[in-house]
């Protein structure tokens, strides 16, 4: 394999064959134009800060996948080299401690994902791991001599037993599509010189490898600076439905002995060792209960009680965070109003936001000199990689993969604030039609985000709304994206306000927002559409079953039945459902709410023409809920169309299905709202 050496500007030109047409027209973007969008992820500084590695992803519509390329920028002259081009399922670029080598995970051919290394000067990547069931996460040891990686245990059902159909298995907290027993994942150590491996953790507990219910995330094991300890998120068992039952645990690298860092038994995630010493940071919900902002906790590897250092920020901190180089604080990302903001939090004292101007932070990295590398975008600016030499610096653009998108015409969006009848303060985004004229009334598309512990922000194409905001605005529509109660962008009180009030409260937030827009005299009241994905699909189902002014609706992967979410889902939704409603469907205090809080209960009242979309392999929101809604409408002769995405998970992850998914929504809405 040969490695091309080129600048990022040349790479961008090669990836954007539609540039001349865009420059010539300067018109609004179309769905097919989004095929040229290059996505950027995983920025990582070399240990000395002299180089910056990152991945670029571009869609391959022939093979219906995204291929990744590994780049390295020389921070002195700004030039970039390609170290590993167009590999399938490449992720997690990580520098060796001496800065001479990059390791990453990739899938080559039909084999399981393995760890590969490549010299920073170039060459052919070398396969380092040989894990029969693949590598899920990994990290370098501080001395660079070993890799700690995570891999699943072997199945208790042998290949021979499977051939003989002796393959029955015990079901516990797994999703309804499970076809084999759950197995735990464990940490192994790989000696790079000898190639020998040693299993470090054992037993029925597992390294967390399933997205948590409310916040936090999957993370690689983290080494202490002296190499004696590894901390990780330990799940109580191997079942995906138990991703709430987690603790931050330290394991002695020499002996394998383990101990927890706090007295908590759930909702601890994403531990990171400080650059030196025994201090560990992790994420834990502020409270009351898990429906609240995720905070930075600080504790010791020796198990002293954790301390919340970020409560004053009152923002839901994402799993993508890092230590500052001096170990005196942390830097991370959180939704803040209609933006994604970088926050710096010292170990003592108040935190503060980093000024990115109009940019939204998507991912970040911190160098040993304190520089920040940020993948960022804006509503009218495609994602690129930026550098802040210091946190107080103005962002300087490093890449130009998506420069051609500047030639399109983009709609204008504004932040809105309003109060619901009970006084709940909400915010959201209103995007005007591209050719908006004051005094005219326009059709309105109301897009409700999922989560609900998330938010609509002024992203380019990374949120659930994807390209729809721009497509609808180009078609002459207003687009309203309300951050109803439960959203994570206005602090714990707003997020927790959805507790045991899943439908009525958020409904009042959305409807009062629509009434506010109508009072402005800009909305054509006879042409209003409700659209939403996941919990946004829940909101759409609730809205069209409780109000009947809607012209049409789209329910995409919509959570419509709380009981099915509890009983059939396996992606942490058992805990999410239980802790959102205050109990299980079989607890007296919460049983009634499982019925009264489910949109499917009121499906007999829906009269709105509705498009339903669902992935056939969705374990977060089972497709059975979409079937129930479809039959409830079809049997009553309400106009309804149900589209399934074969093999689709909770949202389309392949480029072809993603484009077809958004086209179906756009066609349905424009077909009913007209022009």
N, C-alpha and C positions, 0 to 999 in steps of 0.2 A: 504494500500500500504506500503510495506517495502522498506527501503532504504539501499542498499549495501554500505559498507564502504570498499574502496579498493584504492590502489595506482594507479596512472596513468599508470605505467608500466604494471601492471596486466590487466588494462582495455584495453591497447593497444594489448596485446597478445590475449585477448578474441575477439577483433575485426579484427584480421588478421590471419585467418586460412590458408592463402597461404604462410606464412612465410617460412616454411621448404623448399618448392619447389624453392622459390626465392633464398634462401641462397645456395641451391645446384647448381643452374644453373649459377647465376651471369650474365645472358644474358640480352638482351634488353627487355624493358617492352612491354607487349601486352595490348590490349584494355581491356580484361577481368581482368587483374591484377589491373586496376584502381578501380575495385569494392571494394577493401579493403581500399581505401583512406578515412581517417577520416578528416573532415573539422572542423576548430576551429574558433569560432567567439565570439564577445561581451565580451572581457575582462573588468572587473570592479574591482577596488580596494575597499575594505571596507574603511569606513571613517578614521580609524586609521592606515590603510596600513598593518594591520596584516594578512589579508586574501585577496585572489584574486579569484573572481568568473569568470567563463567562460562557454560557451556552446560548446559541441562537437556534430557534426552531422555525422550520418552514413546512407548509403542507405538501404532501405528495398525493395528488388526487388520483393518480394511476393506481397506487397501492393502498390508497385510503388510510394514510397514517401521517404522523409528523416525524420528520428526521431532524436530529440535532447535530450541530457542529460546535466543536470546542475551540474557542479563540483565546489568545493571550495578547494583551496590550502592554507595550513597553511604556511605562508612565513618564519616562523622560522625553521621548520623541513622539509619543502618541501613535506610533505604528502598531499594527496588529498582525499576528500570524495565526494561521489555522493549524491546529495540532491534530485534530481528529475530525474529518469531514463526514457529514451525512451518515451517522450511525443511528440505528433504530433503538429507541428506548434508552438513550443515554441520559444519565442524571448524576447529581452529586459530585461535581468536580471538587477535589480537595488537594491542597498542596502538601507535599512532604515538609517536615520541619526545616530541612536545609534549603528548601525552595528550588531544588533541582528537578523535581518530578511532580507530575500531576496524576492523581488516581481518579477513577470514575467508574460508575456502574454502566454496563451496556449489555444488550442482548445481541449476539451474533448468530445468524441463522436461526435454528429452532431450539438452541440450547437455552438453559435457564440464565437469567441475568448473573453476570460475574463481575469481579473487580479487574480493571485493566489499569496499567500505568504507562505513561509516555514521558519522555524527557522534555523539558521545557525548550530544548534546542531543536526538537523535532525527532522524527523517526517513526517506526512502526509500534503501535501499542502492544503491550505484552500482557497476556492473561495471567493474573496472579492467583485468583481463587479457583477452587474446583468444588464448589458446594453443590451436591447433587440436586438440591431443591432450590438453588438460587440464593442470591444475596439480596437482602431487603434494605439494610443500612450498613454503613461502615464509618470508621474514623482511624486516623493515624495515631500511633503512640507518640509521646513527646520526643522520644529519641529516634523516631523514624525507622525503628527496626521491626516493628510489628504493626499489624492491622487488626483492630477489633471489628468484627462484622456480625450481623444478625442473620440467622437462617432458620427456617422451620425444622422441627423434629421430623423424623420419618413417620409415615402413617402406621398405625397399629395393624392395618389391614395389608397383608403382603400382596405382591403381584400374583402369586399363585392363588391366594384366596379370592382375589378379584376375578381371575379367570374361572374359578369354580363357583362364582357368585356367592361366596361366603363373605358378603360385604355389608351386612346389616350394621348399623351404627346407632349410638345413643344420641338423642337430640336433647340439647339443653337450651341455652340462650343463643340460638343461631337463626338465620333467616330461613324463610320458607322454601328457598331454592337450593338449600344445601343438599349435596349428594354424597358427602363423605364426612368422616369424623373430624372435628376440629383438633388441631395439633398446636402446641405452644411453639413459639419462636424463642431462640436462645442466643446468647453471645458466645462467639468463638474467637480465639486468638490465632492469627496466622503469622508465623515467623518468616519474614521475607527472604532471609538468607538460605534457610534450609527447606522452606516450603511446608514444614510441619505445622499441624493445627492442634489446638487443644480447646475442648469445650470448657467454658468458664462458668456458665449458669446452667442449672438443671432443674428438673421437677415439673410439677403441674402448672406452676405460674408461668407467665409469658412476658416477653418484651412487648410493649404496646405496638401493634401493627394495624390498628383500625382507627379511623378518625373518631375523636371523642364527640359526645353529644352536644356540648355547648361551646366550648372553646379549647384552646391548647391545640396540640397536634402531635403527630408522629415525629420522633427525633432520633438521631443516631446516639449511641453511647458517648459519653463525654469523659475524657481522661483528666485526672489531676495533673498539675504541672510536674510533679515528681514521679509520675507514672505508677504510683502505688495503688490508686483507686480508679474505679470507673463508676459513674453514676448513670442511672437509666430509669425510664418509667416502667415499673413492673405492674402488670395486670394480674388480678387474682387468679385468672384461669385463661384458657385459650379461646373462650367463646366471644364472638364479635359483639354480642348484645351486652357484654359486661365491660365495655370500654370506659365506664364511669368508675369501676372498682380498681383504682390505680393509686400507687404510692411511688414516691421518689426513693430509690434504694441505692446504697453504695455497696459495691462488691470489691473485696480485696483481690487484686490481680494475682497475687502469689498463692493465696489459700482458697479463694472462691467463697469465703465467708461473706454473708450479706447482713445489712441492717438498714432499716428505714431512717430517713432524715427528720421525720416529724411524727406526731401521733395521729395524723389524719389517715383515713383509709379509702378515700375516694377523691376524684377530681384534681389530682396533682399531675402536672404535665411538664414536658420540655425542659429538663434540667440542663444547666450549663455551668461547668467549673470556671471560676475566675482565672485570669491569666497566671496568677501565682497564689500560693497558699491553699487553704482548705475550704474557702467560701464557695457556696453553690447557690445559684439562682434557679428558680422554677416558677411556673404559673399555677395560680390557685384562685378560685372565685372569691370575690370580695364578700358576697352575701347581701341580703339573706338568701340562703340557698344557692344553687348553681346558676339560676337565672339572674346573673349579675355580671359586672365587668370582671375579666380575668386580670389579676394583679401580679406584680413581681414580688415573689417571696425570696428572702435571703436567709440562708442557714449555713450550718457547718456540716462537713462530711462526717463529723463525729456524732451528729444527731441532736444538736441543740435545737430548741424550738425556733421555727421559722418566723421571720418578721416581715410584715407587709410594708414595702417602701414606696409604693406608687398610689396609695389610696387618694392622695390629693389630686392626682391627674384625673381620676374618675372617668377613665376611658378603657375600653375593652382591648387589651393588648394582644397582638397577634403572636403566633408561634415563631415568626421570623424576627428574632432579636439577637443582640450580641453584647458582650462586655466591652466597655471602653478599655483602651490599652493599659491604662494605669490601674485598672481594677476598682476604680472609685465610683463606678456607676454603670448603667445599662442604657442601650439605645434600641428603640424598636418602633413599630408602626401600629397605629390604631385609627379606626374611623373617627372623624371629627367633623360633625355637621355633614356637608356634602363632599368632604374631601377625605383623603387618606393622608395622615400627618405623621411625621417622624417626631418622636419624643425622646428627650434625654433625661434620665432620672438618676441623680446622685444617690449614693447609699444613705446619705443624711441630707435632709432638706427637700425643697420643692423641685419638681421637674419642670421642664419647659419644652415648647415646640421648636422645631427647626424650621426656618423660613424657606420654603421651596417655591414661593411665588404662587403661580397658578397650577403648579405640577402636583400630581397625586403620587405618593410613594407606593410602589408595588413590592419591591424587594430591596434589601440593603446589605452592605458589608462594611466592616470597619477595619482599617489598617492599623499596624502597630504605631504609626505616627499620629493616629487620630483622624485621618481622612475618611470620608464617607463615599462609597460608591452606591448609587441609587438607580434602580430601574424605575422609571416614572413616566406618566402620561398625563393627558388632560382630555377634556371632552372633545377638543378640536386638534389634539396633538397626539400622534401615534407614539407608542412606547419606544424609548431609547435609553441608553445608559448615560448617567451623569456623574460628575465628580465634584465633591465639595472638599477642597484641601483641608478646611477646618469646618466644624459644624456651623460657624457663623458666615461662611463664604457663600457667594452666589453660585448656584449650580452651573457647571460648565459641561456642555454636551460632548460626549466622547464618541458616540456612534451616530450613523446616519442611514441605517438600514431602511427606514420608512420615510425618508425625506420627500418622496413623491406624493405622500398624502397631503402635504401642505398646499398642493395645487388645487385641491377640491374646495368647494364652498361648504362651510359648516354652519349649522344652525346655532342660534344664541340660546344659552340656558341661564337661568337665574335661580338663586336660592329663595325659597319661600318659608315663612313661619306663620303658624296659626294655632289657635286653641280649639280643642274639642269642647263640646257642651259641659263636660265635667271639669274643665280647666286644664286638661293634659296638653302640654306644649309639644307641638310637632314641627318637623321641618321636612323639606323635600326639594325636588328639582322640577322646574317648569321649563320645558324646551319649546321655543316658538317655531312655527313654520318658517322655512328658509326665506320665503317671500312674504313674510308677515306684514300686514298693513293695519295700522291702528283704525279702530272703528268697525272692523269686520269680525264676524263670529266664525269660529273654526271648529271642525270635529275634534273630539278629545279622546285620546287613548290614555287610560289609567293603568300604569304598570306597577304591580306590587312585587317587591323583592321577596326572596325566600329567607330562610333562617328559622325563626324570625330574628335570631340574634345575629343580624348582619345589617347592611344599610345600602341604599342607592347612593352612589357617589358619582362625581363627574369623571368617570373613566372613559377611555376611548373605546375599548371593545372587550374589557376583561370582566365586567359584571354580567349578571344573568340577562340583562336587557340586550347585551351584545350589540349588533349593528342596528337593532330595531329603532332606537331613539332617532338616529340619523335618517333611516329609511322612511319612517313615518313623517318626520319633519319635512323631508324633501317632497313628500306627497301632499303637503298642505295641512298637516295635523298638528295640534298641540299634544305634547307628551308630558304627562304628570306622573312623577314617581314619588309617592309619599313614604316617608319614614315613620310609619305608624308605631304606636307603643309596642315594645318588644325589640325594636331596632337598637343596635348597640352603639350608636353614634352620638348620643346625648347624655350618657352617664348611666349609672346603676338604677336610679329611680325610674327613668324612662324604660329601660330594658326590663326591669322587674315588674313593671305595671301590667304586663301580660299574664302574670302568674294567676292561674285559675280564672282568667278572663280571655280565653283564646280568640273569641269571635266578636262579641258585642263591643268591647272597648276599641279594638283596632278598626272595626266597622265605623264607629262614630268618628274616629280620626280621619279615615279616608273620605267619608261622606261630607264631613265639615270642611275638608280641604277642597272638595269639588264645589261645594256651595260658595266658598270664598272665591273660586275662579269664576263661577257664574255671575257673582256680583260685580266682577270687573267688566262684564259685558263682552267677553271674548269667546265664550263657549256656545256652540250650537247645541242646544239641549236635546235636540232630536237625534243627535249622532254622537254617542258616547260608548266607548268599548272598554271592557275590563279584561286585562291580560295579566297573567302571573305564572311563576314557576315555583314548584315545591311548596313552601308555606305561602308563597305568592299565589299558587294554585289553590291552596286552602282559602286564602282571602277572596279570590275570584269566585269560588264556589259559594262562600258565605254571602258575598255581596249580591250575586245574582239570585240567590234564594231569598234574600230579605228586601231587596229593592227591585223594581221592575221597569226602570227607565232605560236600561241598557239596550243598545242596538245589537251588540254581539259580545261574545266572550271567548277567551281562550284559557283553558285549564291545562297546564303543562306539568306533568309529573306531580299532580296535585294531591296533597295529603287531605283526604276528605272524610276519613273515618278513624277516630282516635283509637278505637278498639283494635282495628287492623294494624295500626301503627305499633301498638303495644305487642300484639300477638305474632305478627308475621315479619316485621322488619328486623334486620340484624345489624344495622350500622349505628349502633348506640341509641337507636330510637326507643327502645324499651325504657331506658333510663330517662331519655329526653321527655317521653310521654308521661311517665310516672311523676317526674319531678316538675313538670309544667302544670299538671292538673292536681298535684297533691296526693297522689296515690294510684293504685292500679284500678282496672275496671271492676275489681271484685272487692274493693274497699268501700264501706258504706259512705264515707265522707266524700268520695270522688266518683262513685259509680254513675250517678245521675249526670255528671258533667261530661262523661264520655259520650253520652247521647245528645245532651242539649248543646254541647260545644262542637259537634260534628256537622259539617255542611251536608253530608249525605242524609241526615235526619230530615232536612228540609228540601230535599231534591224534588219532591212532588210539587213544590211551589215555583219551580224554575220555569220561566217562559222564554228566556233569552236564547237565541240561536248560539250554540256552543261548539267550539272545536276542542277536542280532547287529544292530547299527545302523551305517550308514555313509552318508556323503554321496556322491552320484554324481560330484561335481566336486572331491573331496578330492585335492589334490596333495601334501599332507603325508604322509598315510597312504593310499595308493591303495586303492580299493574292491576291487581284485583280491585283496587279502589276506583280506578278509571273504568273498569268494566261495570261496576255498580252504578256509576254516574251515567254511563252511556245507556244502559238498559232503563234507568229511571226516566231519561228524557225520550229515548226512542219509543218506549211503550206508550208514552203519552203524546207522541207525534210532535214533540218539540224538535225543531231543526237541529240536528247534531251530526258531527262527523268525528270518528275516532281513528286516529293514525297511530300505529305502533312502530317503534324503531327496533328492528331485529337485533338482538344482542345488546341493545342500548342499556346503559346504566342510568344513573340519576339525572344525567344530562348528556347530550351527545359529545363524545370524546374523540371522534374521528372527523376529519375535515368534510367528507362527503355528507355524512348524516347531519353534521352541524349546519351546513348550508341548506340542506333540504328542510331541516327543522325550522330555521328562521324564515325560509321562503313560504312554508306552509302557514305560519302565523301571519306573515305579511299579507299573503293572498287572501286569507280568510277575513282579516280585518278590513282591508281595502275593498274587498268585494261587498261588504255590508255597509261600510261608511261612505263609500263612493268618493267623489272629489268635490 
